[in-house]
Amino acid sequence: MKISRRDIIMRAIQFSEYGSPEVLQLVDVDAPSPGKGELKIKTLATGVNPADFKWRGGLFQQVMPLQLPHIVGYDVAGVVSEVGEDVTDFRVGDRVTASVQRGYAEFVTTPASFCAKVPDDLEIAEAAALPCAALTGVQLIEDGLRPTPGQTVLITGAVGSVGRFAVHAALSLGVRVVAAVRPSQFDEVRAMGVDTIIDLGSGTAGDLSFDHVADTVGGPAVAGLCKNLVPGGSILTVATTPVNPEGLAATPTFFGFHPDGERLAALIRDVVSGKVSMPVARRLPLTDAAEAHRLAEAGGLGGKVILIL
Ligand SMILES: NC(=O)c1ccc[n+]([C@@H]2O[C@H](COP(=O)([O-])OP(=O)(O)OC[C@H]3O[C@@H](n4cnc5c(N)ncnc54)[C@H](OP(=O)(O)O)[C@@H]3O)[C@@H](O)[C@H]2O)c1
């Protein structure tokens, strides 16, 4: 088989120093090869997550310094271009989405167990929006808080990418959701099937009480709302802005997501059947990664930013 130059050298976006979006550079680097149990994916779309600009900006450099230069990107969707040894569930040509490392690149490799097939009726950019945020939202509820039917869970940032999948998971379990969002987001969260909605910025939840809190925002206003947690409940947060534990019935605890291809496949089925959605707000070419970071970091978009290759 003829190997083209593009199969060996690929375009990618990397940074060589921490800093503002301008540190992102388009470069040619070696394309990866799949190891045992891995897929090589030709990337067609890669999702921008808050983690991308937080790593780039150096937020984690004291606790987890990166080896620079570094290619960011944790979500891709594309087509399987090569299948590693021992992979039985995927074939070359399959449309897939996956949790990855170094996603801002023409090719990625990742364990097949982190991948899910993308049906023809789901657009590839929409598929690239899902893995990290959707899995985080669902795992936060199902694995982290584990509420029982009839309990009440406060979900902050409920129309955000993580928050909307936390709402989906909670409602699916028969849990009563109180959503804390901006006033401009009340209608959207109501349309998701939530009827008790509070202004997150007010920092007060009146006479409402919560059995658990699923936080995706963090900060003092969330700490104010958490004062209404009943004793015995849990506060889990995925946010990097801390929630002050003073005066709360439980200590806010950080929750981290893990890649899971089977669960991702189930979430894709829920998206395709209209049970939950992940809006795509902007699509930009890979070469506009810096602008994509500026937009995502500014917030207020109402959906994901996706880089198209
Ligand atoms: N621990 C993990 O494994 C993990 C995984 C994924 C994400 N995360 C973290 O989870 C957080 C949310 O991620 P995401 O992908 O859901 O981001 P996102 O799509 O931008 O959603 C964030 C939501 O929170 C809202 N929000 C932000 N600040 C607010 C405030 N002060 N008051 C009211 N609403 C506010 C945003 O509204 P606007 O757009 O109007 O600002 C948006 O609706 C980020 O900190 C991210 O780093 C952690």
The ligand as an SDF file (V2000), in Angstrom:
LIG
                    3D

 48 52  0  0  0  0  0  0  0  0999 V2000
  -13.2210   17.1100   36.8000 N   0  0  0  0  0  0  0  0  0  0  0  0
  -13.3950   16.7000   35.5450 C   0  0  0  0  0  0  0  0  0  0  0  0
  -13.1560   15.5360   35.2150 O   0  0  0  0  0  0  0  0  0  0  0  0
  -13.9190   17.6850   34.5530 C   0  0  0  0  0  0  0  0  0  0  0  0
  -14.3160   17.2800   33.2740 C   0  0  0  0  0  0  0  0  0  0  0  0
  -14.8830   18.2140   32.4190 C   0  0  0  0  0  0  0  0  0  0  0  0
  -15.0110   19.5420   32.8260 C   0  0  0  0  0  0  0  0  0  0  0  0
  -14.5630   19.9070   34.0570 N   0  0  0  0  0  0  0  0  0  0  0  0
  -14.7230   21.2750   34.5500 C   0  0  0  0  0  0  0  0  0  0  0  0
  -16.1150   21.5120   34.7190 O   0  0  0  0  0  0  0  0  0  0  0  0
  -16.4070   22.9020   34.5260 C   0  0  0  0  0  0  0  0  0  0  0  0
  -17.5470   23.0450   33.5060 C   0  0  0  0  0  0  0  0  0  0  0  0
  -17.1040   22.5420   32.2680 O   0  0  0  0  0  0  0  0  0  0  0  0
  -18.0790   22.6230   31.0070 P   0  0  0  0  0  0  0  0  0  0  0  0
  -17.3990   21.9010   29.9080 O   0  0  0  0  0  0  0  0  0  0  0  0
  -19.4570   22.2450   31.3980 O   0  0  0  0  0  0  0  0  0  0  0  0
  -18.0510   24.1980   30.7120 O   0  0  0  0  0  0  0  0  0  0  0  0
  -19.1700   25.0450   29.9450 P   0  0  0  0  0  0  0  0  0  0  0  0
  -19.7440   24.2400   28.8380 O   0  0  0  0  0  0  0  0  0  0  0  0
  -18.5380   26.3520   29.6530 O   0  0  0  0  0  0  0  0  0  0  0  0
  -20.3360   25.2250   31.0090 O   0  0  0  0  0  0  0  0  0  0  0  0
  -20.1840   26.0020   32.1530 C   0  0  0  0  0  0  0  0  0  0  0  0
  -21.5770   26.5340   32.5270 C   0  0  0  0  0  0  0  0  0  0  0  0
  -21.5070   27.1880   33.7770 O   0  0  0  0  0  0  0  0  0  0  0  0
  -21.9930   28.5200   33.6040 C   0  0  0  0  0  0  0  0  0  0  0  0
  -21.3000   29.4050   34.5370 N   0  0  0  0  0  0  0  0  0  0  0  0
  -19.9710   29.6380   34.6040 C   0  0  0  0  0  0  0  0  0  0  0  0
  -19.7180   30.5410   35.5690 N   0  0  0  0  0  0  0  0  0  0  0  0
  -20.9110   30.8790   36.1110 C   0  0  0  0  0  0  0  0  0  0  0  0
  -21.3160   31.7510   37.1380 C   0  0  0  0  0  0  0  0  0  0  0  0
  -20.4230   32.4690   37.8290 N   0  0  0  0  0  0  0  0  0  0  0  0
  -22.6320   31.8680   37.4130 N   0  0  0  0  0  0  0  0  0  0  0  0
  -23.5480   31.1500   36.7130 C   0  0  0  0  0  0  0  0  0  0  0  0
  -23.2310   30.2890   35.7330 N   0  0  0  0  0  0  0  0  0  0  0  0
  -21.9210   30.1570   35.4270 C   0  0  0  0  0  0  0  0  0  0  0  0
  -21.7190   28.8710   32.1730 C   0  0  0  0  0  0  0  0  0  0  0  0
  -22.5150   29.9340   31.7400 O   0  0  0  0  0  0  0  0  0  0  0  0
  -21.8270   31.0100   30.7210 P   0  0  0  0  0  0  0  0  0  0  0  0
  -21.4280   30.2410   29.5020 O   0  0  0  0  0  0  0  0  0  0  0  0
  -22.9190   31.9970   30.4990 O   0  0  0  0  0  0  0  0  0  0  0  0
  -20.6380   31.5540   31.4640 O   0  0  0  0  0  0  0  0  0  0  0  0
  -22.0670   27.5600   31.4920 C   0  0  0  0  0  0  0  0  0  0  0  0
  -23.4530   27.4210   31.3300 O   0  0  0  0  0  0  0  0  0  0  0  0
  -15.0900   23.5410   34.0770 C   0  0  0  0  0  0  0  0  0  0  0  0
  -14.4600   24.1120   35.2130 O   0  0  0  0  0  0  0  0  0  0  0  0
  -14.2640   22.3570   33.5910 C   0  0  0  0  0  0  0  0  0  0  0  0
  -12.8770   22.6030   33.6770 O   0  0  0  0  0  0  0  0  0  0  0  0
  -14.0200   19.0100   34.9240 C   0  0  0  0  0  0  0  0  0  0  0  0
  1  2  1  0
  2  3  2  0
  2  4  1  0
  4  5  1  0
  4 48  2  0
  5  6  2  0
  6  7  1  0
  7  8  2  0
  8  9  1  0
  8 48  1  0
  9 10  1  0
  9 46  1  0
 10 11  1  0
 11 12  1  0
 11 44  1  0
 12 13  1  0
 13 14  1  0
 14 15  2  0
 14 16  1  0
 14 17  1  0
 17 18  1  0
 18 19  2  0
 18 20  1  0
 18 21  1  0
 21 22  1  0
 22 23  1  0
 23 24  1  0
 23 42  1  0
 24 25  1  0
 25 26  1  0
 25 36  1  0
 26 27  1  0
 26 35  1  0
 27 28  2  0
 28 29  1  0
 29 30  1  0
 29 35  2  0
 30 31  1  0
 30 32  2  0
 32 33  1  0
 33 34  2  0
 34 35  1  0
 36 37  1  0
 36 42  1  0
 37 38  1  0
 38 39  2  0
 38 40  1  0
 38 41  1  0
 42 43  1  0
 44 45  1  0
 44 46  1  0
 46 47  1  0
M  CHG  2   8   1  16  -1
M  END
$$$$
